[in-house]
Amino acid sequence: MPASSIARTTSSAVTQLLRQSLDHGRWAAGAPLRQEEIAAELGVSRVPVREALFQLQAEGLLEMVPNKGMYVRTVSPADLRELFRLRWLIEADVLAEAVPLHDASSINRVETIQAALDKAHSVADWLAGDREFHEALYAPAQRPESMVIVRRLRYLVDRFYFTRLKPSTRAQGWHQEHHALIRALRKRDAKAASRVLQEHLAATERSALAALRPA
């Protein structure tokens, strides 16, 4: 394998590891991420770590503070409201296109993912399962560019509220809304699916905003 390919692979692996650490709340909002410390911990050079940090900055998870370095992005209530509005605008559009294109196989995949999600107890398992559920929900639309934006918005939102909430915070609501989406899929009812998705995102936004308020 060419050296450049190895470097890209290492950078991708470091990016994924750091993204998971952010998801799991290892660093609080506003915390610094030091290249040399991360490189030493992972046993890699500073080059892939630097590339990973810039990639996460491009995704909006980190922010560069001039003359100081890279820090975990702080999310304000206004930021959250905008992120959820963008999620609704884009995901509703992709969902409307995806629903009539679902077939028995794709619906079965969504149901299988949800069955595993119903049994999830850890934040990490819930986070991974919920992302997989929505990816499968939108997959038939075949909108790769839209999905790049959807994933970026999800990383921003998930990184924030899953460090503060547990699946049990709104477990019953998430369960009911996901199953309502599945019922709409079975009927190929795009309007019903869109309505449920709007309710789902609105309720999740309320939980996230509540978690942001100081105790």
Secondary structure, DSSP 8 states (H G I E B T S, - for coil): --HHHHHHHHHHHHHHHHHHHHHTTSS-TT-EE-HHHHHHHHT--HHHHHHHHHHHHHTTSEEEETTTEEEE----HHHHHHHHHHHHHHHHHHHHHHGGG--HHHHHHHHHHHHHHTT--SHHHHHHHHHHHHHHHHGGG--HHHHHHHHHHHHHHHHHHTTT--GGGSHHHHHHHHHHHHHHHHHT-HHHHHHHHHHHHHHHHHHHHHHHS--
